[in-house]
Amino acid sequence: MMTTLLLAGGVAAKAEEAVEATLYKNPQCGCCEGYADYLRENGFEVEVKPTNDLTRISREAGVPKDFQGCHTMFVDGYVVDGHVPVATVRKLLSERPDIAGVTLPGMPLGSPGMGGEKTGPFTVYTVRKGGKPPTVFATE
């Protein structure tokens, strides 16, 4: 009986922690679906919206051209561009810095949702408001 209560409590706690996110991706991109699945496995509720306007969406969110990833997600008032590890997304959401969001440029091998082996640390950059240049937010 006690186990059942603990399990029920654990399920309820997990449901309360779910974070809603909207992820925009190119219609043909499979790694973006892999990233959405990774987020879901880590407690996020992700709505995926295929689009042919990804570059425009990223640019309008303030992500500089050379710092764009292969998909753009909006979560709790922030933009998260690219295959940003969930620990960094959680850091962003808990610390709530005065920035537009974060980005992991490109499609690094071994990053969440991507195939291959990680060959070095991932550098996640800030997306700063007002077009200010990015700075390092986290290294994983």
Summary of the structure (lengths in Angstrom):
residues: 140
radius of gyration: 15.9
end to end distance: 41.3
largest distance: 56.7
contacts: 423
relative contact order: 0.16
helix: 36%
strand: 28%
